[in-house]
Amino acid sequence: MPSARDSVQNALLASLPSVDRKRVLFHLKRVSLSFGDILYQPDQAIRRVYFPVTALISLLATVDGGPALEVGMIGREGMLGVPLVFGVKQSPVRALVQGAGLALVMPTAVFLRVLKRSLPLRGKLYGCAQELMLQTAQSAACNRFHPVNARLARWLLMTRDRVGADEFRLTHEFMANMLGVRRAGVSNAANGLQRSKVIEYSRGRIRILDECALETRACSCYEAGRGIYKRERGKTNLSVKANPVRVT
């Protein structure tokens, strides 16, 4: 069974009443996720659920076999596999590990039995579903109406929130794919943030130097999309910064 520390590092598990948390933990197994691991594919069965501890998972949508675009991300605030709560057993998106790290995993059949017995767990997962729907809606509007520099600032803040670190690895190519823009556009935006001393970028490693300035530069979608996440984090001690995380 995973350690109590693991459960505290995942905000959803940490917010459960003690009895329910222990019941869930009993059935979980700690796994190490590597960058590039594909956990779900569109329209394929969800065989496991994942509670990230230090890992970061991107939810990707593709159209006509073209490049993938990120429509959501899941870190230590939630769980991958929320469609199961509503009786949907196939994933609507591809789930790709973009931040290597630890997660707690449970087979779908076991999860459904645990879910049936735990009203608090169902309630928390309804909140996760609401947040994911909001993320997807905001991402669609953001990609259409907001400039790349504001979108980049938003994406860096969302990554920071979910890995619990101000420093992580990101390549220009990866950021361009996630934001759905050309690499040159991301390079110009990142260079602008670095010249303003908002971030420090070197050899694929980004460090946030001034989070207040970064929040000022982010589009309004950042604040709109983190309401539930902020409330869940406020119930735990997840404000403590983690060690630098490898995101790509």
N, C-alpha and C positions, 0 to 999 in steps of 0.2 A: 504494500500500500504506500502511496506517495507520502512525503513528510508533511507536517502541518505547515511548514514554511511554504511549500509549493501551493497549498490551498490559499494562503494569505496573499501570495503574489498574483493570483488570479482574482480579480475584483468580484466576479460573479460568484465564485465559490466562497470567497471571504464574507460576502454579504448574506449568505444563507444562515438560518438558525443552526446552532451547533449539532443538533440531532440530524438534520437533513444533510448538513455538510459531511458529517462522518459517514452517513449512508452512501453518499455519492463517492466519497474518497475510497471507500472499501472496494469499489468496482473499477477504479481508475488505475492506469499503468503509466508510469513516466516514460516518455520517449524523447529522443533527440532528433529534431527535424533539421534537414540540411537545405541549404539554398537550392532552389530549383525543384524540390520535391513537389510533385503534383498529387494533391490529396483527393480532389474531386475533379470529374470531368462533366461537362454539360449533358443532361439527360441520362446519366448513369446512376446506378443505385448508390445511396449513401451508406457505406458499410461501417463507418466509425464516426464518432464525434470527438472533437478536439477542444480542450480548454488550454489556450496558450499561457505559458508562464513567462518565458522570455522570447518566444518566437513571434514572428509577425507574418500574417497570411493575407495575401491579396486576392480579391475576388475579381475575376477577369471575364469580360464579355467580348465575343468576336462576332463579326458580321461577314457572311459570305467567304469564310476562310481567310479573312484579312488579319492584320495585326491585332493583338489583344489590347483592350483598353480597360484600365482599372475602374471599377464602379463601386468599390468598397474595400475596406480593410478591417481585419480582426486581430486584435492583440490581447493583452492580458485583461482587458475589460469584459471579454465575452466568451462566446463559444462558436465553433464552426459546426454547423449541422442543424441550425435553427428550423429549416423547413420541416423537420421531423415533428416538431411540436404541433404543426397544423395538419399532420397526416400525409405530408408530401415526402415521398421516399426517394425521389431523384433530385439531384442538384441542378439548379437552373444555370449555374456558372462554373467556370474552372476555378479551382482553389489552388493557388501556387504559393509555396513558401518563399517569401522575399526577405525574411530575416531569420537566419539560422538561430536555433535555440531550443529550449525545452517546452514540451507540452504534455498535458495529461490526456490520455486517450481511453475510450470505452467503446466496445462493440455496440452497434445500433440496437440489436435485440435486447441487450442488457439495459441500455439507456432508456428504452421505451418502458421497460418494467419499472425502473427507478422513477421515471417521470410520472408514471401513473400513481405512485405512492407519495409523491412530494408536491403538494400545492405550492409551497414557497418557490421551488425550482421552476415550476411552470410560470409563476408570476414573473420571476426574473427573466426568463427566456422570452416572454411576451415583450418585455422592455427591450431586450436585445433585438427582437424582430422589428420593433418600432424604429430603433436607431439605424438598423441596416436599410430599412425602406427610406428613411430620411437621407442617409448617405447616398443612396442610389439616385434619388430625385435631385439632391443638391449637386451631385457630380454631373448629371445630364445638363442641368441649367448652367453650371459653372463652365463646363467645356464649351458651351455654345456662346456665352455672353461675356466671360471675363478674360482679361489679357493674361498671357502666359506668366508674367512675373508675379501677379497676384495669386494665380493658381499654384505656382511653385511654392510660394510662401505658405499657403494653406496646406499643401501636401507635406512639407517639412514639419509643420506643427502637428499635423495628424500623426505622422510617423513618430515624432518625439513623444507624444502623449501615450502611444501604445507600446513603445519599447521602454519607456521610462528612462531615457538617456538623451543628453544633448549632443552626443557624438555618435555617428554611424557611417557606414560605408555606402556610397551611392555613386554610380557612374553616370555620365551624361547620357549614355545610350539608354540605360534603364529608366532614368527620369523622363526622357523623351517618349519612350514607349508608354509609360504610365499616364502621361499627360496628353498623349495623342498629338504631339507636335514634332517638328523636325529638331534634330540634335542642335543645330545652330541657334534656334530660338531658346532652348534651355540653357545653352552655354552663355548667351548674352544675359539672360535673367540671373543666372548664378553669379556671373562676374559682377553684375551690378550690385548684388547683395554683398559680395565680398569687398568691393571698393568702398561701400558704406559701412564696413566693419560690422555688419549684421551677422554674417557667417564667415567661417574660414574653410576654404576648400582647397585640398591638395591631394593629388594622387588617388582620387576616388573617395576620399574621406571628408565628410562634412561635419563641422562643429558649429553649433548655434552659439554665437557670442552674446547676442542681445535679443532675448526672446520678446521683450516688449516692442522693440522696433520691428521684429518679424511679424508680430501680431498686427501691428499698424499697417504693414504692407500687404497682409493677406486680405483676400476678398471676404465679403460678409458671409460666405458659405461656411467658413470655418466656425464662426460662432453659432450659426444656425444648426450645424451638424453635430455639435458636441454637448448638447443640453443633457441628454440622458447619461452620456459617458461621465460628465462632470458630477452629476448627482450620485452615480454609483461609486466613483472614485472617492467622493467625499465621505462615504460610509466606511472607508478602509484607510490603511496607512500607506497607500500606493503613491503618495507624494514623494516618497524617498527615491532618489535617483538610483538607477541601476548602473552597472558597468557598461562601457561602450559596447554597442551591439553591431554585429556584422549584418547589414541589410542586403548587400549584394557582393 
